[in-house]
Every structure is written in structure tokens, then in C-alpha cells.
Amino acid sequence: MLPYNGQTTIDNLSTHLALNNSKLHGLWRLLRFELAFAAGACVVLAEVLALGGWPPLRLGLSGFLSVFSIAAAVLVLNDWFDVETDRINAPARPLPAGVVTKREVLALSVAAALSGCASAAMIGFSAFIAACVMLLLGVLYDWKLKRYGLFGNLVVGFSVGMSFIFGGIAVGNPFEPVVLFLAVMTMCVDLGEEIAADSLDVEGDRQSGSRSLAIMLGADKAMRIAAAVFALVIAGSAAPFFVGWFGWIYLPPIIAFDVIVAYWMVDDNYDGSNFIVRQLFFYGGTRDEFAQRQKCLSTLAKTVAKRKDEKTLKIEIDEEAFDRLYGFQSHPIPVTPGRKITVRVISQFGEESMKVLGMG
């Protein structure tokens, strides 16, 4: 009997460790590390621009950790509030999938919020107040404002743009023109992202009572509005060069920022919980640029997307193979009654949207 009991103990321990690893991975996914990291990086960039050089290590680190933690807190709390909507829009998210509990998610959000406020307090009173305002706006958006359509989109865009303002506050120069300009541009980018994301989440948002532009005007019109916002950002990104804020050496990274390169995936036999990548496609540029490439009028969008994907993946992609993996249309999918198809779109900013479609 002893060997059997010993084996049972080992099996139980292995199961326990596997569950813990799964839970930790689920909590890590809730943080959306790349988005929180980008928010913290914006603070450091604003500090550099406001000072005209690198900030003291304490200010740089405290500023980064403050906004990184607050962004993470708001992102995690968003999943806590959206659990019922995500059962429709994103059932594979850790909370609706049952990987983590609502209590664990709330505890992670509170811990991140406290960490962010504490880091801001180490900078000074003004930074602490700014951090509290950012946190409050994020919580209000997660709780209520996201259902108020364009107003909610503007609120979350403003809170994201405040990352740059916070960097200026941290070093005592919040009204530096280039910092304010980048705050507005970042706000517009996030505004476009929010409108576009709402266009992919219509079904679940309608059930939650949201008054998003996609629901009020239709998904196609909302997407066109998002595209117009992105076009405004691209056009406005040239302004700092003409007024002398940026030297022309900064033009390449601005161009890279302007080019929309991302990817989307298809699971053509979705089981309701586990997303399996069965088709993968890259895309770059706007839909019009893509249409031009199809007509052999321009290859800019495809070329830029291919180069960036090769650099990111550290591989060389065959031209013919990339043609099959580039675009806005999937490969043919056989019609099977009762079958579910799931499309997951990843933006160039790391944001993710998922849509589940049913076959008749």
C-alpha cells in the first residue's frame, strides 16, 4: 500500500503544481504586460523630452512603476467587470474560462493600484494626485463609462494620454509643448483603437447595454470613424518636424509608428473554451492600401508588413508564402451546421479582440 500512497501523493502534488502554474499564467495574461509596459515607457519618454535628457534614476524608475502598475490595475479590473460580456466576446479569457476566480482578479487589481499610488507618492504630491486621477478615470471607465459610447472612448483615451502628462509632472515640466503634443496624439491613437475594438464586440456589448458607436451607427461606420482618427494621427505626426520640436533623425521611428502592422488568427472549429490557431494572417497599411496592392498599383503596405514581421520573428519569409498569409480574407472554410468559427485580431499595440461566429 505504501508505494501506492506515495505515488498518489506525487500525482496530487503534480496536479496541484499544474493548477498553480495555470492560475499564475492566467493572472499574468490579465496584466496585459505589453500594454502596461508601453504606458510606463511613455512616462519615461515624456521625462526625457521634458528635461532634454535622461531623468535621475529615481524619477525614471518611480515614474515607470507608477503608471505601469496603474495601467495594469485598470486592465485587470476591466476583466473583472466584463466577465459576463467576455463569456460571449472572449470566452477564452482567464476569468470566463474559469482559470482564475473573481476574488483573485480583484486582489491583483487592488495590489497593482496600491503599488502605483505608492510609487507616485515617492515622486511628490502632484504626481500622487495625477496618479489617483488616472486610476479614478480607469475605474470609472471599467465600471460605467465604457457603456457611454464615444464619451467613454474619449475618457479612456484621455487617461492613456495622461501618461505623457504624468511624465512631465514627475520632472516638474508638464507644459513642455512636445509632451503635450504627444499626449494628444496618444489619446487619439487610443480613441481609434477603442472605437475599432467596439466594432468587433458588438454582440456582447449590445447585451450589456452599451451605446458604442458600433451599436448606434453600425460596425462598418464605426470602423470608418476609427480609420479617420488614425489618418488624423498620421497626418498630425509630421507637425513636430515642421515646428522644430523634432530633428529629422526621429522621422524613421515616427513612420514605423504610423504604419499599421498586426496579425489575425482563425480557429474554424472553436470548442467554446480553447482557441487553436488554424489559420494565421498578417496585414499592413489601410484597407485601401491593401486594395491598391491587389490591383498592382502599390506594394508598400505588403512590403512594410513583411519586413516588420521578418524582423520580429527573426526569420526570412518566402515571398510566395507571404502572399498566402497576407490580407483580410481567410482561406475557404467548409460549412458545417453547429460549428463555431472564432476570429482573433491583434493590433500593432498588442490589444486583442475576438469574435465568435456560428454556422447555421
ROVOGU-11145 format. One record per residue (C-alpha): x, y, z. Coordinates in steps of 0.1 Angstrom, whole numbers, padded with zeros to 4 digits, always signed. Layout:
REM ROVOGU-11145
XYZ...
***
This chain:
REM ROVOGU-11145
+0000+0000+0000+0029+0024+0007+0041+0027-0029+0006+0033-0040+0001+0061-0014+0034+0075-0023+0025+0076-0060-0008+0091-0051+0009+0119-0032+0032+0126-0061+0003+0127-0085-0016+0150-0063+0014+0173-0059+0019+0173-0097-0017+0182-0102-0015+0210-0076+0016+0225-0092+0000+0223-0127-0031+0241-0114-0010+0268-0097+0011+0273-0129-0021+0276-0149-0035+0301-0124-0003+0322-0125-0003+0322-0163-0039+0333-0162-0031+0362-0138-0002+0371-0160-0024+0373-0191-0048+0396-0172-0020+0421-0167-0016+0426-0205+0021+0432-0198+0029+0448-0232+0002+0475-0227+0012+0483-0192+0048+0484-0202+0041+0507-0231+0023+0531-0206+0053+0531-0183+0076+0537-0213+0056+0567-0223+0062+0582-0189+0100+0578-0192+0099+0592-0228+0080+0622-0215+0105+0628-0188+0133+0627-0213+0116+0652-0236+0106+0675-0208+0141+0676-0194+0160+0674-0227+0180+0645-0213+0178+0614-0191+0160+0619-0158+0175+0609-0124+0173+0571-0119+0148+0575-0090+0124+0596-0110+0126+0574-0141+0121+0542-0122+0093+0556-0099+0075+0572-0129+0076+0540-0149+0065+0518-0120+0037+0541-0111+0019+0543-0144+0028+0506-0153+0011+0495-0121-0019+0517-0125-0024+0507-0161-0021+0470-0150-0047+0476-0122-0072+0491-0147-0067+0464-0173-0071+0436-0147-0102+0453-0133-0117+0456-0167-0118+0418-0169-0134+0417-0135-0163+0440-0146-0165+0424-0181-0167+0387-0171-0203+0383-0184-0197+0401-0217-0164+0382-0222-0184+0349-0220-0197+0360-0254-0169+0382-0269-0138+0364-0254-0147+0332-0237-0111+0321-0237-0101+0349-0213-0088+0336-0180-0119+0347-0159-0147+0334-0181-0127+0303-0188-0125+0295-0151-0087+0297-0148-0089+0323-0121-0116+0335-0097-0132+0369-0094-0117+0373-0059-0081+0366-0072-0086+0391-0101-0099+0418-0077-0070+0412-0053-0044+0415-0082-0060+0448-0094-0060+0463-0058-0024+0453-0053-0013+0468-0086-0033+0500-0078-0017+0504-0044+0018+0498-0059+0012+0525-0085+0000+0551-0060+0028+0544-0036+0054+0548-0064+0038+0581-0074+0039+0593-0038+0076+0588-0038+0079+0614-0066+0058+0641-0049+0023+0653-0041+0014+0665-0076+0024+0631-0091+0004+0613-0065-0027+0634-0073-0022+0628-0111-0018+0590-0104-0050+0590-0084-0069+0608-0112-0056+0583-0138-0067+0555-0115-0101+0570-0109-0108+0576-0146-0097+0540-0153-0120+0526-0126-0150+0547-0138-0144+0536-0173-0143+0499-0164-0174+0503-0142-0198+0525-0161-0183+0549-0187-0175+0522-0213-0212+0518-0220-0215+0555-0229-0201+0552-0264-0179+0580-0277-0178+0597-0243-0164+0566-0227-0139+0562-0256-0127+0598-0250-0123+0592-0213-0101+0562-0217-0082+0579-0245-0076+0609-0222-0064+0587-0194-0039+0570-0217-0027+0604-0230-0021+0614-0194+0008+0590-0193+0029+0617-0210+0014+0645-0188+0024+0624-0158+0060+0622-0170+0061+0660-0174+0047+0664-0138+0073+0639-0124+0101+0661-0136+0084+0695-0129+0077+0704-0165+0042+0692-0175+0036+0720-0201+0065+0712-0224+0049+0716-0259+0062+0683-0273+0050+0664-0242+0015+0679-0246+0016+0671-0284+0025+0635-0278-0002+0633-0251-0028+0644-0276-0015+0621-0303-0015+0591-0279-0051+0600-0269-0062+0599-0305-0045+0566-0312-0062+0550-0282-0095+0566-0292-0093+0550-0326-0083+0517-0310-0113+0518-0287-0138+0526-0315-0123+0498-0337-0124+0473-0308-0161+0481-0301-0168+0473-0337-0156+0437-0331-0175+0433-0299-0210+0443-0309-0228+0412-0299-0216+0411-0263-0217+0449-0259-0253+0451-0271-0263+0425-0244-0245+0446-0217-0265+0477-0227-0235+0496-0243-0242+0526-0265-0210+0523-0285-0206+0539-0319-0207+0504-0335-0241+0497-0319-0256+0532-0326-0242+0537-0362-0232+0502-0372-0199+0484-0372-0189+0495-0407-0194+0532-0400-0176+0529-0366-0146+0513-0384-0146+0542-0409-0146+0567-0380-0117+0548-0364-0098+0548-0397-0104+0586-0399-0089+0590-0364-0058+0570-0374-0055+0591-0406-0056+0623-0384-0028+0609-0362-0007+0600-0392-0012+0635-0407-0005+0652-0374+0027+0632-0368+0045+0655-0392+0038+0686-0372+0067+0684-0347+0092+0683-0376+0079+0714-0392+0078+0734-0360+0113+0723-0349+0104+0701-0319+0120+0670-0335+0151+0667-0357+0147+0647-0389+0166+0619-0373+0134+0610-0355+0114+0606-0387+0121+0568-0392+0106+0558-0358+0076+0581-0364+0070+0564-0398+0073+0530-0381+0047+0541-0355+0023+0553-0383+0024+0520-0402-0003+0497-0390+0011+0462-0389-0006+0434-0370-0020+0399-0374-0052+0380-0371-0059+0343-0365-0088+0319-0372-0100+0289-0353-0125+0273-0377-0136+0246-0352-0138+0265-0319-0149+0244-0289-0161+0273-0268-0130+0275-0244-0097+0267-0261-0086+0288-0291-0065+0268-0315-0047+0287-0343-0057+0270-0376-0051+0300-0399-0028+0330-0394-0026+0362-0415-0006+0394-0414-0017+0427-0427-0003+0462-0430-0015+0496-0441-0051+0505-0445-0078+0486-0464-0074+0510-0493-0037+0504-0495-0043+0467-0495-0069+0471-0523-0043+0490-0542-0017+0462-0538-0043+0437-0552-0046+0460-0583-0008+0461-0587-0008+0498-0580+0012+0497-0548+0031+0471-0528+0040+0495-0500+0016+0480-0474+0027+0444-0481+0064+0452-0481+0064+0471-0449+0043+0444-0432+0066+0417-0444+0098+0434-0433+0085+0441-0399+0072+0405-0395+0106+0391-0405+0124+0414-0380+0100+0405-0352+0101+0367-0359+0138+0368-0368+0132+0347-0399+0131+0352-0437+0096+0348-0451+0093+0334-0487+0076+0359-0510+0050+0334-0523+0043+0321-0489+0038+0356-0475+0012+0363-0503-0008+0334-0489-0006+0348-0454-0012+0384-0461-0046+0401-0463-0081+0405-0449-0097+0372-0462-0092+0337-0447-0088+0305-0466-0121+0287-0475-0139+0271-0446-0163+0242-0452-0199+0249-0439-0208+0226-0411-0241+0232-0392-0234+0239-0355-0198+0246-0360-0182+0277-0344-0156+0300-0361-0135+0323-0340-0115+0353-0353-0089+0369-0330-0073+0402-0341-0041+0415-0325-0034+0452-0332+0001+0467-0336-0003+0480-0300-0008+0445-0286-0045+0449-0280-0067+0419-0287-0103+0414-0299-0121+0382-0305-0153+0374-0324-0172+0341-0323-0194+0332-0353-0218+0304-0356-0227+0284-0387-0263+0278-0395
***
